[in-house]
Amino acid sequence: MEKNSAKLLADIVLNPKSAAYWELKNISEDEHGMPSASAAGDLRRELAQVLKELLVGNFGPVNEKLRTYSASVPLLSVSLKGGNKSSAWEYSTATRIQLGDKPAFLIQTRSNTATGAEIVFGVLRRALESGAIAYLALCRRCGRLFHRKSLKGRFCGTRCRFAYFNAPAERRARHQRAVNKRRGRPTKINRRRKPKARL
C-alpha cells in the first residue's frame, strides 16, 4: 500500500513548515492570479475539515470536493534531461536514473493549468484509491487528526495515550474486567492423578 499520499496530506494539514505546504503556498493563487499565502492557508483549513468529515464517516463533503475538482487536467508532466546534477539541480523533483552508461534525470513539473485545490484534492483521490487514507486517523482522546506509522495507532501522542488509559473511568472499567475474569476461573487446580498400574 502506498503511504506517500497520506503522508503528503498530513504534511500539508499538520505541518506548516513542511516542504509540501511550502509548495502549496507557491502554487496557490488569490482571485487576481497572484501567489498567496492566505489562499494556501484557506485551502489547508478546507482540506483539514474535509479529512475530519471523511474520518468520522460523513462522505458528503468529500464526494462534493472530488466532483468539483475533477482530475481532468494532468497534474504532473514527466520529462527526461541528460547531463550532470548541476544541469538539473534547479528542478526540485529531479530523480537521477541510469540509462545505459549515461546518467539522466527524471523531472516532474506541475501542470500550469492545474490549481492548488485541484492538486490537493487529486492527492486525496490518490490516497483514497490506493487505500493509503487508512494511515490518517483521529485521536481517540483529543479528536486531533494525525498520521500514524502503522494501522494500529489510535492516539496522536504519548500524552493522549497515557491520559486515555489512566482516566478514572477507564481504570475502574479495567479493574472490573480483571475481577470478572478472576471470578470466572476455577479457584483450585485439580491435578491429574497417575493411573494405577494394572496387574
C-alpha positions, 0 to 999 in steps of 0.5 A: 500500500502506498503511504506517500499520499497520506503522508503528503496530506498530513504534511500539508494539514499538520505541518506548516513548515513542511516542504509540501505546504511550502509548495502549496503556498507557491502554487496557490493563487488569490482571485487576481492570479497572484501567489498567496499565502492566505489562499494556501492557508484557506485551502489547508483549513478546507482540506483539514475539515474535509479529512475530519468529515471523511474520518468520522464517516460523513462522505458528503463533503468529500464526494462534493470536493472530488466532483468539483475538482475533477482530475481532468487536467494532468497534474504532473508532466514527466520529462527526461534531461541528460547531463550532470546534477548541476544541469538539473539541480534547479528542478526540485523533483529531479530523480537521477536514473541510469540509462545505459552508461549515461546518467539522466534525470527524471523531472516532474513539473506541475501542470500550469493549468492545474490549481492548488485545490485541484492538486490537493484534492487529486492527492486525496483521490490518490490516497483514497484509491490506493487505500493509503487514507487508512494511515490518517486517523483521529485521536481517540482522546483529543479528536486531533487528526494525525498520521500514524506509522502503522494501522494500529495507532489510535492516539496522536501522542504519548500524552493522549495515550497515557491520559486515555488509559489512566482516566478514572473511568477507564481504570475502574472499567479495567479493574472490573474486567480483571475481577470478572475474569478472576471470578470466572476461573476455577479457584483450585487446580485439580491435578491429574492423578497417575493411573494405577498400574494394572496387574 
